[in-house]
Amino acid sequence: MSRRRLLVVARRFWPLSDESCHRLMAWTSVLRTNGIDVTILTGRWHSTWPAESKLREIDVVRLLPAPKNAWNESLFLRNVGLWISQHRMDFDVIYVDESGPLLQQVANKNHTNLIPVIGRFAGFFPMTALDDRVVPAHLSHVFSTKPSSTAQATEACRLATRIVVPNAHSERQLRASGLEPNRIVRIEDVAWNPIERSEEGRKNAYRALKQINSDFRVPLETPLLVYIGPLRDDLPSRSFIRAATQLLDQDRRFRTWMIGLGPGVRALHELVRDMACHHDILFQSPLDSIDDIIQIADGLLCLPSNGGWEYYAEQAMSAALPVLSVLDSESKASLPMALQELTASEPTLNGYGDMLRSWLSDYPKWLSAAEATRRQRISDNVITRSLDAWLGLLKS
């Protein structure tokens, strides 16, 4: 039997290093080893990048211009449409890694419905805005494209053959919008390559990170909290930083790494300097791989509406790394039971302060909850179930 030919359409892909890029890299690699030939159609975010290349035997096609602003967005969508019109018969399935204008454009160009088009509708929080995504330093200006509203996103979903959702919250949103239940496929996001944390792995990761950047130096006995994702100058981010600095002022020793880029980097960095905590709260650029970060960290922080739940938290849970987060009650109910009681409800100074004090004072409890979550996910066989669901969807 011939291998299934899948086209994945995404705004960003390697070598960009945001959460969706990491998730797509891991997912497409797994599909490739399970009988799916994958081609990525994405934006060409720098003129020096090749128009066509290969990554782990996956073909990558990059189109100009990259969708950096409203004008470029319209041209990018137009070029995607032209490419789809010319090449769609080379594929058996088309997957679009969003539910917005990009999905709408691809579905419209497949008007004969000869090729199934699958979209993604995801998130504990409202749809991620374009200007919330992470871009490399030389592209760190703020995107001007406005985010799609939930109504716009669900309207695009109506044009797709199927829509994949990773959690109950997203499924309820789609059902409430009137989308037929039989067109919604729920497949949980998973850590496709679980990380085995160990003392030896921690030491090796520490040595590797120090070689990358001397700012990554941190005593191994010092608790380390890591945030990975877009950096925005918003109230939750400022509340967390103020809560952390209060504890540092009380001589509670720990380090925080804020790894990412975004429109809030400068303002948040200035806030940390004003608090005289710039040696303990460090800002770092994104990395191609988060494996070493998972090895060396003692906790992963997820900030409201800034992402973290589609890949980074999954990697942390698979590695028995404690996850510190603030979620509304509905989103919290989607977490494993062991984590729910440790998750804060309010992204306020007091909410973050109580959570950080608990993490520092009762770390064995956090570690026990993380290990229980990892055992549960192993016993539930989440990776195999998710892979089987994807292969069944893509090969049907």
C-alpha positions in Angstrom: 0.0 0.0 0.0 1.4 3.4 -0.9 2.2 5.9 1.8 -0.4 8.6 2.6 0.7 12.1 1.4 -0.1 14.8 3.9 0.2 18.6 3.4 0.6 20.6 6.6 -0.2 24.3 6.3 1.2 26.4 9.1 2.2 30.0 9.5 5.5 29.1 11.2 7.8 26.1 11.4 11.4 25.4 12.2 13.8 27.2 12.6 11.4 29.4 14.5 11.1 28.2 18.1 7.6 29.0 19.5 5.3 26.4 21.0 3.4 25.6 17.8 6.7 25.0 16.0 8.0 22.6 18.6 4.6 20.8 18.6 4.5 20.5 14.8 8.1 19.3 14.6 7.5 16.5 17.1 4.1 15.5 15.6 5.3 15.5 11.9 8.3 13.4 12.8 6.1 10.8 14.5 3.8 10.7 11.5 6.7 10.3 9.2 7.9 7.2 11.0 4.4 5.8 10.9 3.8 5.7 7.2 2.8 9.3 6.4 4.8 11.4 3.9 4.7 15.0 5.2 5.2 18.3 3.3 5.1 21.6 5.3 3.8 24.7 3.6 4.7 27.7 5.7 5.9 31.3 5.7 9.4 32.3 4.6 10.3 34.5 7.6 13.7 35.7 6.3 14.9 36.3 2.7 18.0 34.2 3.3 15.9 31.1 4.1 15.6 28.7 1.2 12.3 28.4 -0.6 12.5 24.6 -0.3 14.4 22.4 2.1 14.2 19.2 4.1 14.0 18.6 7.9 14.2 15.0 9.1 13.0 13.7 5.7 10.1 16.2 5.7 9.8 18.5 2.7 9.5 22.2 3.8 8.1 24.8 1.3 8.3 28.4 2.3 6.3 31.2 0.7 6.9 34.9 0.6 5.9 37.2 2.1 5.7 36.1 5.7 2.5 37.2 7.4 4.0 39.9 9.6 1.3 42.5 9.3 -2.1 43.1 7.7 -0.7 43.8 4.2 1.7 40.9 4.2 -1.1 38.7 5.6 -3.3 39.2 2.6 -0.5 38.5 0.2 0.6 35.4 2.2 -2.9 34.1 2.1 -3.1 34.8 -1.6 0.1 32.9 -2.3 -1.0 30.0 -0.2 -4.2 29.8 -2.2 -2.3 29.9 -5.5 0.1 27.1 -4.3 -2.8 25.0 -3.1 -4.6 25.4 -6.4 -1.5 24.2 -8.3 -0.4 21.4 -6.0 -3.4 20.0 -4.1 -3.7 16.9 -6.3 -0.3 15.9 -5.1 -1.7 15.1 -1.7 -4.3 12.9 -0.1 -5.0 15.1 2.9 -4.5 18.7 3.8 -4.1 19.7 7.5 -4.2 23.4 8.5 -2.8 24.2 11.9 -5.3 26.8 12.9 -9.0 27.7 12.5 -8.9 31.2 11.0 -8.2 33.0 7.7 -5.6 30.4 6.7 -8.0 27.5 7.1 -10.7 29.5 5.2 -8.3 30.2 2.3 -7.2 26.6 2.0 -10.7 25.2 2.2 -12.0 27.8 -0.4 -9.2 26.7 -2.8 -10.3 23.1 -2.4 -13.8 24.0 -3.6 -14.2 20.7 -5.5 -13.8 18.9 -2.1 -11.5 16.3 -3.8 -9.0 16.5 -1.0 -10.1 16.3 2.7 -9.2 19.5 4.6 -8.7 19.1 8.4 -8.3 22.2 10.7 -7.3 22.7 14.3 -9.4 24.5 16.9 -7.5 24.6 20.2 -6.7 26.2 23.5 -7.8 26.4 27.1 -8.1 30.1 26.5 -9.5 32.1 23.5 -7.8 31.6 20.1 -4.1 32.7 20.2 -3.6 36.0 18.5 -0.9 36.4 15.8 0.9 39.0 17.8 1.1 36.6 20.8 3.4 34.3 18.8 7.1 34.2 19.2 9.4 35.4 16.4 13.2 35.5 16.2 15.1 38.5 17.4 15.6 40.0 14.0 11.8 39.9 13.5 10.7 40.9 17.0 8.6 43.8 16.0 4.9 43.5 17.0 2.6 42.0 14.4 -0.3 44.3 13.5 -2.7 41.6 12.3 -5.7 41.4 14.6 -6.6 38.1 16.1 -9.5 36.1 14.7 -12.5 36.2 17.0 -14.0 32.9 18.1 -16.9 33.6 15.7 -14.5 34.1 12.8 -12.6 30.9 13.7 -15.7 28.8 14.0 -17.0 30.1 10.7 -13.8 28.9 9.0 -14.3 25.5 10.7 -17.6 25.1 8.8 -15.6 25.0 5.5 -13.4 22.1 6.6 -14.0 18.4 6.3 -13.1 17.7 9.9 -11.9 19.8 12.9 -9.5 18.4 15.5 -9.9 19.7 19.0 -7.5 18.7 21.9 -9.8 19.2 24.9 -13.4 19.3 26.0 -13.5 23.1 26.3 -12.7 23.6 22.6 -15.2 20.9 21.7 -18.0 22.6 23.6 -17.2 25.9 21.9 -17.6 24.3 18.5 -20.7 22.5 19.4 -22.2 25.7 20.8 -21.4 27.4 17.5 -23.6 24.9 15.7 -20.9 22.8 14.0 -22.1 19.3 13.4 -20.7 16.9 16.2 -19.7 14.3 13.6 -17.3 16.7 12.0 -15.5 17.3 15.3 -12.6 14.9 16.2 -11.2 15.1 19.7 -7.5 14.1 19.8 -5.5 15.1 22.9 -2.2 16.9 22.6 0.6 14.7 23.9 4.3 14.8 24.4 5.4 12.7 21.4 8.9 12.3 22.8 8.6 12.0 26.6 11.7 13.2 28.4 13.2 11.0 31.1 14.5 13.3 33.9 17.5 12.1 35.9 20.3 13.5 38.0 22.8 12.6 35.3 20.6 14.2 32.6 20.2 17.3 34.8 24.0 17.7 35.1 24.5 17.2 31.4 21.8 19.7 30.5 23.3 22.2 32.9 26.7 21.9 31.3 25.2 22.2 27.8 23.1 25.3 28.7 26.2 27.0 30.2 28.0 26.6 26.9 25.1 28.2 25.1 24.9 31.3 27.3 26.7 32.1 30.6 23.4 33.6 31.9 22.1 30.0 32.2 24.4 29.5 35.1 22.4 28.6 38.2 23.5 26.6 41.3 22.0 23.1 40.9 20.6 23.3 44.5 18.8 26.6 43.7 15.1 26.0 42.8 14.5 27.0 39.2 11.2 28.0 37.7 11.0 28.3 33.9 8.4 30.1 31.7 8.6 29.4 27.9 6.4 31.4 25.6 5.5 34.9 24.3 6.3 37.8 26.7 3.6 40.4 27.0 3.4 43.4 29.2 0.0 42.5 30.7 -1.4 42.3 34.3 -0.9 38.6 34.9 2.8 38.8 33.8 3.4 41.8 36.0 1.5 40.2 38.9 3.7 37.2 38.7 6.9 39.2 38.6 5.8 41.3 41.6 4.9 38.2 43.5 8.3 36.6 42.7 10.2 39.8 43.8 8.3 40.0 47.1 9.4 36.5 47.9 13.0 37.3 46.8 12.9 40.3 49.1 12.0 37.9 51.9 15.2 35.9 51.2 13.4 33.0 49.5 16.1 31.8 47.2 15.0 30.7 43.7 15.6 31.6 40.1 13.2 32.3 37.3 13.9 32.1 33.6 11.5 33.9 31.2 12.3 32.3 27.8 10.7 33.9 24.8 10.2 37.1 22.8 7.3 39.4 22.2 6.1 43.0 22.6 6.4 43.0 26.4 10.1 42.0 26.7 11.5 45.5 27.2 8.8 46.6 29.7 9.0 43.4 31.8 12.8 43.6 31.8 12.6 47.2 33.1 10.2 46.1 35.8 12.6 43.5 37.0 15.5 45.9 37.0 13.4 48.5 38.9 12.8 45.7 41.5 16.5 45.0 41.6 15.9 41.4 40.9 17.5 41.1 37.4 20.0 38.5 38.7 17.2 36.2 39.9 14.7 36.8 37.1 16.4 36.4 33.7 15.1 36.8 30.2 16.4 34.5 27.5 15.8 34.0 23.8 13.9 30.9 22.6 15.8 27.6 22.1 15.4 25.1 19.2 14.8 22.3 21.8 13.4 22.5 25.3 14.7 19.1 26.4 17.6 20.6 28.4 15.2 23.1 30.0 12.9 20.3 31.1 15.9 18.4 32.6 17.2 21.3 34.7 14.0 23.0 35.8 12.1 22.4 39.1 8.9 23.9 37.8 7.3 25.1 34.5 5.2 28.2 34.7 2.2 28.7 32.4 0.8 32.3 32.2 -2.9 32.9 31.3 -3.6 33.2 27.6 0.1 33.1 26.7 0.1 29.4 25.6 2.0 26.6 27.2 -0.7 24.0 27.2 -0.4 22.6 23.6 3.1 21.4 24.0 5.3 22.7 26.9 3.0 21.6 29.7 2.5 18.2 28.0 6.3 17.7 28.0 6.5 18.8 31.6 3.7 16.4 32.7 5.3 13.5 30.7 8.6 14.2 32.6 7.1 14.5 36.1 8.0 18.2 36.2 5.7 20.3 38.4 3.5 22.7 36.4 2.6 26.0 38.0 -0.4 27.8 36.4 -3.5 29.9 36.8 -6.6 28.6 35.1 -10.3 29.2 35.2 -12.5 26.5 36.8 -13.5 25.1 33.4 -10.0 24.8 32.1 -8.8 23.5 35.5 -11.3 20.6 35.2 -9.5 19.4 32.1 -6.2 18.8 34.0 -5.3 15.5 35.7 -6.8 15.4 39.2 -3.4 15.5 40.9 -2.7 18.9 39.4 -6.0 20.6 40.0 -5.6 21.3 43.7 -2.2 22.9 43.1 -3.4 25.2 40.3 -4.2 28.8 41.3 -7.5 30.4 40.3 -6.6 34.1 40.1 -3.7 35.7 38.2 -3.2 38.2 40.9 -0.3 39.2 43.2 -1.8 37.1 46.0 -2.6 34.2 43.8 0.9 33.9 42.4 2.4 34.6 45.8 0.5 31.8 47.5 1.4 29.4 44.6 5.1 30.2 44.7 5.2 29.9 48.5 3.6 26.5 48.3 6.0 25.4 45.5 9.0 26.5 47.6 7.9 25.3 51.0 6.2 22.0 50.0 8.1 20.9 46.9 7.8 17.2 47.7 4.0 17.6 47.4 4.3 19.2 44.0 6.8 16.5 42.9 4.4 13.8 44.1 1.5 15.3 42.1 3.8 15.5 39.0 4.9 11.9 39.3 1.3 10.8 39.8 0.3 12.6 36.7 3.1 11.0 34.7 2.1 7.5 35.9 -1.5 8.2 35.0 -0.6 9.3 31.5 1.5 6.2 31.1 -1.2 3.9 32.3 -3.8 5.7 30.1 -1.5 5.1 27.1 -2.1 8.6 25.9 0.6 8.7 23.2 -0.6 5.4 21.5 -4.2 6.5 21.7 -3.5 9.9 20.2 -1.3 8.4 17.4 -3.9 5.8 16.6 -6.5 8.6 16.4 -4.4 10.7 14.1 -3.5 7.7 11.8 -7.1 6.7 11.6 -8.1 10.2 10.7 -5.4 10.8 8.1 -5.7 7.4 6.5 -9.5 7.2 6.3 
